[in-house]
């Protein structure tokens, strides 16, 4: 199976001179986590929720470029200033397992597909999960549906508390390169926070155009996870089958699920964990 068969040919892109506000609107409207940055058909970079977390309200005021007059989001700037570059790409006709290995090696969730140096599509970790839910050969591999979450989850899991500050949470996620962190209080799971939750909170934080970014940013550490987290998160169990987890992640657009055992959180399973199994299954 080639990557072009797995990913989507329709790709929503953004230009290097477009504003962060435009990127935020496109991500929200399409339920995306990544946007290729394209100029005249050539891909220059990628912009993700994580890039926007670092950018929104985190650049000095002299580096900002307002996208409009009146109220402006903190740190509004051009995409070219915040995109990740150089971007990792792969040939559209490359084997699917080759793309999966590359995504795991680079710790990326979306991989642009190119043909003759032009953007031809994009494949995401979610696209790989769909392989387990349809009539493709890999979905029918013997033993797949009997693999258990407890054997493939990440454990032990690092957690945050509901009163931990936004700044502390951002530092933990950046240091460990996490995209999801469970929120635990007195040993009980009370929520989960993702890079998308963090970005959405920041993108909704507005100041007057004439205000100093540093003044607005000064108050942000007082914001706690209880203001940002998703409450009552969907969970899975150590004895749940991986196929069931893949189904939940695809259908409900989750990138990770906390793993429970006897009402205690014992780990977390992510799209990347299932992607590793995809690679192992292909090699097997």
N, C-alpha and C positions, 0 to 999 in steps of 0.2 A: 504494500500500500504506500503510495506517494503522499507527501505532505499536502499537496494541492487538493487531493481527494478528501483530506481530513478537515482542512481549514475552510474558511469562507472566502470567496472571491470578492464579495462586497466589503470594502474596508472604508471606514470613516476616518478621515485624516484631518490634520490641522496644519496651517502654515507657520513658518518660523516667526513671522511678524504679527501673527494673531495674538490676542490677549489671553491671559490666564482665565479671565472670566468666560471667554468663549470655550476654552478647554473644559472648564467645570460644567458648563451647560451641555456640551456634547457628551461628556462622561455620564452625567445624570440622565439625560434624555435616552441614551442607548444602553444604559446599565453596563457600561464598559469600565475597565480598570486601567486601560492603556490606550494611547492614541499615537499612531505613527506621525512624525513631523515630516511633511513632504513639500518639496519645491520643484515644480516643473517635472513631476513624475519621479524624481529621485528622492530616496529616503535619507534624511539628514540626522534623524534621532528619534527618540521615543519620549513621551511624557506620560507619567503614571501618577496615581494617587500619592505615592511616596515622594515623587519630585515636587508635587504641589504642596505637600505638608512642609517640606523644607523651604519652599519659595514664598508661600502666602504669609506675609507679615514677618518674614525673616530676612529680608534684604533692607539695607539702609535706604532712607527716603530718596537720596540722590540717584539711586539705581532704579527707582520705580518709574514706570511709564503708565500713566492713567489711561484706562480704556474709555473713559467717559467723564464728563463733568458732573459735579454734584457728588453725592455719597459714593465712595469707592471702597472696594474690599482692601483690607490691609495687604500691602505688598504687591498690588496689581502690577504686572510687568509683562514683557513679551515672552513668548514661548521659547525663542532662541536663547534667552538668558537662563532658562531653567531645565531645558530638555537634557536627557541623558544621551551623550554622544562620545565616541563613535558607537553606532548601534550594531548589535549582533544580528546578522541575517543568515538566511540559508536558501539554497536553490529550491524553487517550487516543486521540482520533480525529485527531490531527495527522499530517501526512504523515511517512513514515519518514525521508526525507532532511532534513526540518526538525529532527528529533530528533538526527540524526547531526551536523549542523552545530552545534547547541547544545552537544552533548557535547564537540566539539572546541574550541569557543570557551571553554568553562568548564573544560576539562581534567578532565572527570569520566568515570568508567567505568560509572556506573549512573545512570539517569534515571527517577525515579518518574512514573507516569502518573496523572493525576487526572481525575475526572468529578464536576462539581458540588462542587468543593473537597474531595472525598473520594478517598483512595487507591484506584485502580482496577487497578493493575498496576505493573510495572517492566520496563524494557528495559536491557540491558547491551551493552557493546561486543561481547561474545561472540555475542549474539543477531544482531547485524548480520553477523558472520562466517558464521553458519549460512546466510545468504541465498545464499552462493556455493556451497553444497554440496547444495542441494535443487533442486526443479523450478520455483522462482520465476523470473520473467522475467530478473532481473538476473544470475542464475547462468549464463544462456545468452548474455549479451552478447558480441558478436563481439570476439575479441582478449583477453578476460579471462584465459583460461588460458595465454596466451603472455607475459603481463607477468612480468618477472623481479624477483627479490628485490633485486638490486643496484641497480635503478632506483628503489626505494621505501624502502630501509632508511635508518636514521639513521647517518651516518658523517661524521667520525671518531667513535668511541665512547669515552666516558670509562669507565675501568676502575678496579678496586681490586685490591690485593694480598691474599694469604691472611693476612698478618700485620697488615693494617690493623685498627685497633680498631673496636669496635662504635660508639663515639661518633663517630669520624671518618666511618664509613660512613653513619651516620644524618644527619650534617651534610651530606655530599655529596648524599644522596638528597633531603633537604629543600631545599637550596639550588637544585638543578637540577630539582626536582620529578620525579625519577626514581622509577619503581616497580621497576625491575630494573637491576642493575649486574653485568656480567661480572667474574669474578675471574681475574686473569692473573698468572702467575709465570714470569719469564725468557722472556717473549714467548709463553708457552703457556697456552691456556685451561684452567683447572683447576676452575672452578665458576661459579655465578651466585647472586646473592642478591636476593631480592625483598622487598617490604614485608611480604608474608605470612610469609616466613622470619624476618624481624626481629621481627614481632609474636609469632609462635609461641615464639621464644626467650624474649622478655620474659615472656610469659604463663606460662611454665613456671618462672620464677625466683621462688622462694618464700622468705619470711622468717617468723620468729615474729611473732605478732600484736603483741607488746609491743616489738619492735625498732623502731629509728628508720629510716625510709626512707632518710634521707641516708646512714646508715652502710652500708646495703646497696648503695645506688647508687654509693657511692664506689669500690667494687671493679669495677664493670661495665666501665670503660674498658679493663681488662686483657683482656677477652674479645676475641678476634680473629675475623676472617671465616672462618677455617678451622673454627671451632666452629659457625658459623651457616649457611654456604653450602650449596647443593645441589651435590654433586660430580658429575662426568661429565655435564654438562647436555646435553640434546638441542640440536642445532644444525641450521642450514640452510646452503645454499651460495648464492653470489651469482647463480648461473645457475638456481636452483630457481624453479619457477613459483609465483606468489602463491597460486593455488588449493591447491597442496600444503601451503603454509605454513598457510593457513586451516584445512585439514583436520586438521593436527597440533595446532594451537592449540585447536580445538574438542574433538577426541576425547581429548586428553591434558591438557586444562585448563591450558594454558600461556598466559601473558599476553605473552610475548616469547621470541624465539629469537636467540642470537648467530649472526652471519653469518660464514662462513668462506670463505677462498680460499687454496688451497695451504697448508693447515694453519695459517693465520694468521687471527686474528679481524680483520675489516675493518669491522664494523658491527653493528647490532642492529636487528631488525624487531619491532615491537610491534603489538598490536591497534589502537592509535591510527593507526599507519601504514596499516593495511589499511582502517580506517574512512575515512581521507582519500580512498583510492581509491574507496570506496563512494560518497562524495559526488560525486567527479569523474565516476564512471560514470553516476550518476543524472542529472547535469546534461548529460552527453553524449548 
